[in-house]
Amino acid sequence: MPLYETMYILRPDLGDEQIDQAIEKYQAILREQGAEELETQHRGKRRLAYEIQKHREGVYVQMNYTAPGSTVALLERSMRLSDEVIRFMTLKPEPPVVEEEVVEA
């Protein structure tokens, strides 16, 4: 299964409990769909580079996981329909390329 990285921004007016519930909701979606090696980083509230939906700040959350592509589509659909998520992006990082040294004889 490929490795994915999803970064999403929650509304800044959510309370700590609501933020934790939102994070747990998206983790549960991934677990139910068979995602493995789920690692979540709560990056905290930060100022946005530009205004999004009349918000100048947002709560950043990053999730790294391995999952089938259909799982990513389901997760993104859930975020798109949610009122608490103001922006999200999923990346499929390229595996590091190991260059072999050429030994001259």
Secondary structure, DSSP 8 states (H G I E B T S, - for coil): --EEEEEEEE-TT--HHHHHHHHHHHHHHHHHTT-EEEEEEEEEEEEEEEEETTEEEEEEEEEEEE--HHHHHHHHHHHHH-SSEEEEEEE--------------
